Amino acid sequence: MKYVSTRGHSAEQGFTDILLEGLGSDGGLMVPEHWPRIMPVKLQAMRDLPYPQLAFEIIRLFADDFPGADLKKIVLATYTPEKFGTPEVTPLIQLENNLYLLRLSNGPTLAFKDIAMQLLGPLFESVLEKQGRHLNVLGATSGDTGSAAEHALRGKQRVKVFMLSPAGRMSAFQRAQMFSLQDSNILNIAVEGTFDDCQDVVKAVNADHAFKERHGIGAVNSINWARVVAQVVYYFKGYFAATRGNDEEVSFAVPSGNFGNIFAGWVAKRMGLPIRRLVLATNENDVLDEFFRTGRYRPRAAADTHATSSPSMDISKASNFERFIWDCVDQDGDKVTWLWRQVDEEGGFDLSTDRAWEKIEEDSGFASGRSTHEDRLKTIRLVKQKYGRVIDPHTADGVKIALRLREARIPMVCLETALPAKFDETIVEALGEHAERPEQFRNIEQLPQRFRTMKPDAEQIKHYIASNP
């Protein structure tokens, strides 16, 4: 399997070559040159596999230059009951007939990001050890990516983590999960701006190729291809759990900010998983919903990005969206380059009159909707009253749109985002009671916190990285 850039002008590379980064030298994102296809016989053979074995079978299709025995050892050691609380790793809960919740929050930081990040840590370590290298991971987080990455990489001898987060825009729990870590290889930077500002800084630093090479800059955001691959696995697991045979279709509802989670569903569909619909749910930052309704992609300025009660989705520039568009314009790198030049120069692009729009509108299976603060509160109350479960506000965005767009006789699987304990203020507002909190996180907000506050200035961030070798 070789990897190419969405913008068509980076050299082909293998999985281990792109594992530590994700961005091509031409500014695009790395993608596989073709999608592995899983034939019906293979799909049937996968149906009853335990999660670790299923993960290995899928991931090795994308990582065929990684020694198979080493990959299997890492994958089997990652997806354990000790780390995820259950042998199922991502158990499926039935709410009612043909309505399900895929539990993705059983990892160490109580969010779906753990499923990929717990794998990334040992993969990074293995490659760096063999290459005799050290890595400075530069990431941006709107809440859950940061804590998942830091808890997966803390204490790693060959990795230092510089994590940018928008100052004052995460929940108190999310901040504490990151800022309370005292490991010397974890450096948190609270950026005076939005997540999009943080993400722009990461891209600007990566665009300085000399600096990137000199300081060994790597990525853990969903621009990192290995993260996407790891997330593909639970679409297969969720599908198998919700069906009796491979002649059935399933729809997935996914709360979406940076488009990585739902893009993993698109990859699963392209691999042959019988997915009928990918239901994308946004909050008030509805750039992606606007695109799937109209064909117009118009990222908002930082000042126009709303701070909402589902803060991990407060994103107006969805990085992984470029990978999707690349696939929809027949993997034409020059066209992607032109489209993203339009974003930079004109503020967006319009595909509604392009032949790619017919493919997206009629064949992709994408549907979308927008959820507001009041929608979240009502959905949290509804799920508690009707099904006896408390869900977090991001998951509530997904359930809200799932209930509106579900189809008769087609299972609808709603992807859980995090445990509600991470967003207690909204749970109290919705239900008048605190979210249940695991004992180990009982007083996390009271722990000492260690972080730096900085401007969204790439040069300042580069200086900080260089001064912390």
C-alpha positions in Angstrom: 0.0 0.0 0.0 1.4 3.4 -1.1 0.3 6.7 0.1 -0.1 9.9 -1.9 -1.1 13.5 -1.2 -4.6 14.9 -1.7 -2.8 17.7 -3.6 -0.9 15.3 -5.9 2.6 16.6 -5.6 4.3 14.5 -2.8 6.3 11.4 -3.4 4.6 8.1 -2.8 5.3 6.7 0.7 4.6 3.7 2.8 2.6 3.5 6.0 5.6 3.7 8.3 6.9 6.7 6.3 3.7 8.7 7.0 2.9 7.3 10.4 4.5 10.1 12.4 3.1 13.0 10.3 0.0 13.0 8.0 0.7 16.1 6.0 2.4 15.9 2.6 5.2 18.1 1.5 2.8 19.9 -0.8 0.5 20.8 2.1 -2.0 18.1 1.3 -3.0 15.2 3.5 -1.7 11.7 2.9 -4.2 9.1 1.6 -3.9 5.5 0.3 -3.6 5.3 -3.4 -6.5 2.8 -3.5 -9.1 1.6 -1.0 -8.7 -2.1 0.1 -11.9 -4.0 -0.8 -13.3 -6.6 1.5 -15.2 -9.2 -0.4 -18.3 -10.9 1.1 -16.5 -14.1 2.0 -13.9 -12.1 4.0 -16.6 -10.0 5.6 -18.3 -13.1 6.8 -15.1 -14.4 8.2 -14.6 -11.2 10.1 -18.1 -11.2 11.7 -17.3 -13.2 14.8 -13.8 -12.0 15.4 -13.0 -10.4 18.9 -12.2 -6.7 18.6 -8.4 -7.1 18.8 -8.3 -9.6 16.0 -10.7 -7.6 13.9 -8.6 -4.5 14.4 -5.5 -6.4 13.3 -7.2 -7.7 10.1 -8.3 -4.2 9.1 -5.3 -2.2 10.1 -2.8 -4.5 8.4 -4.5 -3.8 5.0 -3.3 -0.2 5.4 0.0 -1.0 7.1 1.5 -3.8 5.0 5.1 -2.4 5.4 4.9 -2.7 9.2 6.2 -6.1 10.3 3.1 -8.3 10.7 4.2 -9.9 14.0 5.1 -6.6 15.5 1.8 -5.0 14.4 -0.2 -7.9 15.8 1.6 -7.8 19.1 0.9 -4.0 19.4 -2.8 -4.3 18.4 -3.5 -7.2 20.7 -1.8 -5.4 23.6 -3.8 -2.2 23.0 -7.4 -3.5 22.8 -7.6 -5.2 26.2 -10.3 -5.2 28.9 -7.8 -3.6 31.2 -7.6 -0.5 29.0 -11.2 -0.4 27.8 -13.1 -1.9 30.7 -14.7 -4.7 28.5 -13.6 -7.4 26.1 -15.9 -5.9 23.5 -14.0 -2.5 23.6 -16.9 -0.8 21.8 -20.1 -2.5 23.1 -23.4 -1.8 21.3 -26.4 -0.8 23.4 -29.9 -1.2 22.0 -32.1 1.8 22.9 -35.2 0.5 21.0 -35.9 -1.5 17.8 -33.4 -0.4 15.2 -31.9 2.3 17.3 -28.5 1.7 19.0 -25.7 3.5 20.8 -22.1 2.4 20.1 -20.2 2.9 23.3 -16.8 4.5 22.4 -16.0 6.1 25.7 -14.5 3.2 27.7 -10.8 4.3 27.3 -8.5 6.0 29.8 -9.8 9.5 29.1 -13.4 8.6 28.6 -13.7 9.7 25.0 -13.7 8.0 21.6 -10.3 9.5 20.8 -8.7 6.9 23.1 -9.5 4.1 20.6 -7.0 5.4 18.1 -4.6 7.2 20.5 -3.9 4.1 22.6 -2.7 2.4 19.4 -0.7 5.4 18.2 1.5 5.5 21.3 3.1 2.1 20.9 3.1 2.4 17.1 5.1 5.7 17.4 7.4 4.1 20.0 8.1 1.1 17.8 9.0 3.1 14.7 11.1 5.7 16.6 13.1 3.0 18.4 13.9 1.2 15.1 14.9 4.5 13.4 16.8 5.8 16.4 14.8 9.0 16.3 13.0 11.4 18.6 9.7 13.2 17.8 8.1 16.4 18.8 4.4 15.9 18.5 2.6 19.2 17.7 -1.2 18.9 18.0 -4.3 21.0 18.3 -7.4 20.0 20.3 -10.9 21.3 20.9 -11.1 19.1 24.0 -10.7 15.3 23.7 -7.9 14.7 21.2 -5.4 16.5 23.5 -6.1 14.5 26.6 -6.3 11.2 24.7 -2.9 11.9 23.0 -1.2 13.1 26.2 -2.4 10.1 28.2 -1.2 7.7 25.4 2.2 9.4 25.0 3.0 10.5 28.6 6.3 9.2 29.8 7.5 8.0 26.3 11.2 8.5 26.2 11.4 9.4 22.5 8.3 11.7 22.3 7.6 15.2 23.5 4.1 16.5 23.1 3.2 20.2 22.5 -0.6 20.5 22.6 -2.4 23.6 21.6 -5.9 24.2 22.9 -8.3 27.2 22.8 -8.1 29.1 26.1 -11.4 29.1 27.9 -13.2 27.0 25.3 -13.0 23.5 26.8 -14.9 22.1 29.8 -13.3 22.3 33.2 -12.9 18.5 33.2 -11.3 18.5 29.7 -8.8 21.2 30.8 -7.9 19.3 34.0 -7.3 16.1 32.1 -4.6 17.8 30.1 -3.2 20.5 32.3 -2.9 18.4 35.5 -0.4 16.1 33.8 3.0 16.7 35.3 5.1 14.5 33.0 8.1 16.4 31.6 7.4 15.3 28.0 3.9 16.9 28.1 3.7 20.7 27.4 0.3 22.3 27.2 -0.3 25.6 25.4 -3.5 27.5 25.9 -3.9 29.6 22.8 -5.8 32.9 22.9 -8.2 32.1 20.2 -10.4 29.3 18.8 -9.6 25.7 17.8 -9.3 26.8 14.2 -6.6 29.3 15.3 -4.7 26.4 16.9 -5.1 24.2 13.8 -3.8 27.0 11.6 -0.7 27.3 13.8 -0.1 23.6 13.5 -0.4 23.8 9.7 1.9 26.8 9.5 4.6 25.1 11.6 4.4 22.0 9.4 4.6 24.2 6.3 8.1 25.3 7.4 9.8 22.2 6.1 13.3 23.2 7.4 12.0 23.7 10.9 9.9 20.5 10.7 12.9 18.5 9.7 15.3 20.0 12.1 13.0 19.5 15.1 11.3 16.3 14.1 7.7 17.5 14.1 5.0 14.9 14.0 1.2 14.9 14.3 -1.5 13.2 16.4 -4.5 15.2 15.1 -6.9 13.4 12.8 -4.7 14.5 9.9 -2.6 11.5 11.1 -3.7 8.7 8.9 -3.2 5.9 11.5 -5.9 7.6 13.7 -8.4 7.3 10.8 -7.5 3.7 10.2 -7.9 2.8 13.9 -11.4 4.4 13.8 -12.5 2.4 10.8 -12.5 -0.7 13.0 -15.4 0.2 15.2 -17.7 0.8 12.2 -17.1 -2.9 11.2 -17.7 -3.9 14.9 -20.8 -1.8 15.2 -22.2 -3.2 11.9 -21.7 -6.8 12.9 -23.3 -6.2 16.3 -26.3 -4.5 14.8 -27.0 -7.1 12.1 -27.6 -10.8 11.7 -26.1 -11.1 8.2 -24.1 -9.2 5.7 -27.0 -8.7 3.4 -28.4 -6.0 5.8 -27.6 -2.3 5.7 -26.9 -0.1 8.6 -26.8 3.7 9.1 -24.4 5.5 11.4 -25.0 8.9 13.1 -21.8 10.8 13.9 -21.3 14.1 15.7 -18.8 15.9 13.5 -16.3 18.7 14.0 -13.0 17.9 12.2 -14.6 15.2 10.0 -12.1 12.5 11.0 -14.6 10.3 12.8 -17.2 10.2 10.1 -14.5 10.0 7.4 -13.5 6.7 8.9 -17.1 5.6 8.2 -16.6 6.7 4.6 -13.5 4.6 4.4 -15.4 1.6 5.8 -18.1 2.1 3.2 -15.5 2.4 0.4 -14.0 -0.9 1.7 -17.3 -2.6 1.1 -19.1 -2.4 4.5 -22.9 -2.2 3.7 -23.4 1.3 5.1 -26.7 2.9 3.9 -26.3 6.4 5.4 -23.6 8.4 7.1 -25.6 10.9 9.1 -23.5 13.9 10.0 -24.5 16.1 12.9 -23.1 19.5 13.6 -23.7 22.0 16.4 -24.2 25.7 15.7 -20.9 25.7 13.8 -22.7 24.2 10.8 -20.2 24.6 8.0 -20.4 20.9 7.1 -24.2 20.7 7.3 -24.3 23.7 4.9 -22.1 21.8 2.5 -24.1 18.6 2.4 -27.3 20.6 2.0 -26.1 23.0 -0.7 -22.7 22.0 -2.1 -21.1 25.2 -0.8 -18.1 24.9 1.6 -17.6 28.2 3.5 -15.3 27.9 6.5 -16.0 30.7 9.0 -13.5 33.1 10.4 -12.3 32.5 14.0 -14.5 35.4 15.2 -17.6 33.7 13.8 -17.0 30.3 15.4 -19.5 29.9 18.1 -18.5 28.7 21.6 -21.2 26.1 22.3 -22.2 23.4 24.9 -20.7 20.7 22.6 -17.2 22.4 22.6 -15.3 19.6 20.9 -17.2 20.4 17.7 -16.6 24.1 17.8 -14.7 23.9 14.5 -15.2 25.7 11.2 -12.3 24.3 9.2 -12.6 20.5 9.1 -9.2 19.2 8.2 -10.3 15.7 7.1 -12.9 17.1 4.7 -10.1 17.6 2.2 -9.6 13.8 2.1 -13.3 13.3 1.3 -13.3 15.9 -1.4 -10.2 14.4 -3.0 -12.0 11.1 -3.2 -15.2 12.7 -4.7 -13.3 14.6 -7.4 -11.8 11.3 -8.7 -8.6 11.7 -6.6 -7.6 14.7 -8.7 -4.8 16.4 -6.7 -4.7 19.5 -9.0 -8.4 20.1 -8.5 -8.1 19.8 -4.8 -5.2 22.3 -4.8 -7.4 24.7 -6.8 -10.4 24.2 -4.5 -8.3 24.9 -1.4 -6.8 27.9 -3.1 -10.4 29.1 -3.5 -10.9 28.6 0.3 -7.8 30.8 1.0 -8.6 33.5 -1.6 -12.4 33.5 -1.9 -13.4 32.1 1.5 -14.8 28.8 0.1 -15.9 26.9 -2.9 -19.1 25.7 -4.5 -19.5 22.2 -6.0 -23.2 22.4 -6.6 -22.7 22.7 -10.3 -19.8 20.3 -10.5 -20.2 16.7 -11.6 -18.7 15.7 -8.3 -21.9 17.0 -6.5 -24.0 14.3 -8.2 -21.7 11.6 -6.7 -21.9 13.3 -3.3 -25.6 13.9 -3.3 -26.8 10.6 -4.8 -24.1 8.0 -4.1 -22.2 9.0 -1.0 -24.9 8.2 1.5 -24.2 11.3 3.4 -27.1 13.2 5.1 -26.7 16.0 7.7 -28.4 18.2 10.2 -27.8 20.9 12.7 -28.4 20.8 16.5 -28.6 23.7 18.9 -28.1 24.1 22.6 -31.8 23.7 23.3 -31.8 20.6 21.0 -29.0 19.1 23.1 -30.8 19.7 26.4 -34.1 18.2 25.1 -32.3 15.2 23.6 -30.4 14.5 26.9 -33.7 14.7 28.7 -35.4 12.5 26.2 -32.8 9.7 26.2 -32.7 9.7 30.1 -36.5 9.6 30.3 -37.2 7.1 27.5 -34.1 4.9 27.7 -32.7 5.4 31.2 -29.3 6.5 29.8 -27.4 9.8 30.3 -25.5 10.9 27.2 -23.0 13.8 26.7 -23.9 16.9 24.6 -22.0 15.8 21.5 -23.6 12.4 21.5 -26.9 14.3 21.9 -26.2 16.2 18.7 -25.8 12.9 16.9 -28.9 11.3 18.5 -31.0 14.4 17.7 -30.2 14.2 13.9 -30.4 10.4 13.9 -34.0 10.5 15.3 -35.0 13.0 12.5 -33.3 11.1 9.6 -33.7 7.4 10.7 -35.5 5.1 8.2 -37.9 2.3 8.9 -36.3 -1.2 9.1 -32.8 0.2 8.8 -30.7 0.0 12.0 -29.4 3.4 13.1 -26.2 3.3 15.2 -25.4 6.5 17.0 -21.7 6.9 17.8 -21.0 7.9 21.4 -18.5 10.7 21.8 -17.6 10.8 25.5 -18.9 10.1 29.0 -21.2 12.8 30.2 -19.0 13.4 33.2 -16.7 15.5 31.0 -19.5 18.0 30.4 -21.2 18.1 33.8 -22.4 21.8 33.5 -24.6 20.9 30.6 -25.8 17.7 32.2 -26.9 19.7 35.3 -28.7 22.2 33.1 -30.5 19.4 31.3 -31.3 17.0 34.1 -30.9 19.0 37.3 -28.4 16.4 38.6 -24.6 15.8 38.2 -23.3 13.2 35.8 -22.0 10.1 37.3 -18.2 10.3 37.5 -15.7 7.4 37.7 -13.9 7.3 41.0 -10.5 8.0 39.6 -11.7 11.4 38.3 -13.6 12.4 41.4 -11.6 15.7 42.1 -9.6 16.1 38.9 -10.4 19.8 38.6 -8.7 20.5 42.0 -5.3 19.0 40.9 -2.4 21.4 40.2 -2.3 22.5 36.6 0.7 23.2 34.4 0.4 25.1 31.1 1.5 28.2 29.1 -0.8 30.8 27.6 0.3 32.1 24.2 -0.9 34.0 21.1 -1.9 32.1 18.0 1.5 32.9 16.5 3.4 30.2 14.6 6.7 31.9 15.1 6.2 32.2 18.9 5.2 28.5 19.0 8.3 27.5 17.0 10.5 29.4 19.4 8.9 27.6 22.3 9.4 24.2 20.7 13.0 25.0 19.9 13.7 26.1 23.4 12.4 22.8 24.9 14.6 20.2 23.2 
